[in-house]
Amino acid sequence: MWKILGNIIEMCVYSTVYLIIVLVVLKIVGAMFSTEFEKKISEDGNVGLAIICACLFIGIAILLSAVVK
């Protein structure tokens, strides 16, 4: 019982850290390219930029999963 609860808490902590890192990286990349990702994806419907952002998120997730193991 306690092991399951510990695993759930650990998963929540790692997911929170992942979300914080993703938001920071998104703001850094947005500042480098001087563009607003959210506006271009949602209002302009830029699918290519959405795919690039998704690849960025997947890459960070792979790196973080390697660190967790």
URURJO-V269073 format. One record per residue. N is the residue number from 1. RES is the residue in one small letter. BURIAL is + if it has 16 or more other C-alpha atoms within 10 Angstrom, else -. Layout:
# URURJO-V269073
n=N res=RES burial=BURIAL
n=N res=RES burial=BURIAL
This chain:
# URURJO-V269073
n=1 res=m burial=-
n=2 res=w burial=-
n=3 res=k burial=-
n=4 res=i burial=-
n=5 res=l burial=-
n=6 res=g burial=-
n=7 res=n burial=-
n=8 res=i burial=-
n=9 res=i burial=-
n=10 res=e burial=-
n=11 res=m burial=-
n=12 res=c burial=-
n=13 res=v burial=-
n=14 res=y burial=-
n=15 res=s burial=-
n=16 res=t burial=-
n=17 res=v burial=-
n=18 res=y burial=+
n=19 res=l burial=-
n=20 res=i burial=-
n=21 res=i burial=+
n=22 res=v burial=+
n=23 res=l burial=-
n=24 res=v burial=-
n=25 res=v burial=-
n=26 res=l burial=+
n=27 res=k burial=-
n=28 res=i burial=-
n=29 res=v burial=+
n=30 res=g burial=-
n=31 res=a burial=-
n=32 res=m burial=-
n=33 res=f burial=-
n=34 res=s burial=-
n=35 res=t burial=-
n=36 res=e burial=-
n=37 res=f burial=+
n=38 res=e burial=-
n=39 res=k burial=-
n=40 res=k burial=-
n=41 res=i burial=+
n=42 res=s burial=-
n=43 res=e burial=-
n=44 res=d burial=-
n=45 res=g burial=-
n=46 res=n burial=-
n=47 res=v burial=-
n=48 res=g burial=-
n=49 res=l burial=-
n=50 res=a burial=+
n=51 res=i burial=-
n=52 res=i burial=-
n=53 res=c burial=+
n=54 res=a burial=-
n=55 res=c burial=-
n=56 res=l burial=+
n=57 res=f burial=+
n=58 res=i burial=-
n=59 res=g burial=-
n=60 res=i burial=+
n=61 res=a burial=+
n=62 res=i burial=-
n=63 res=l burial=-
n=64 res=l burial=+
n=65 res=s burial=-
n=66 res=a burial=-
n=67 res=v burial=-
n=68 res=v burial=-
n=69 res=k burial=-
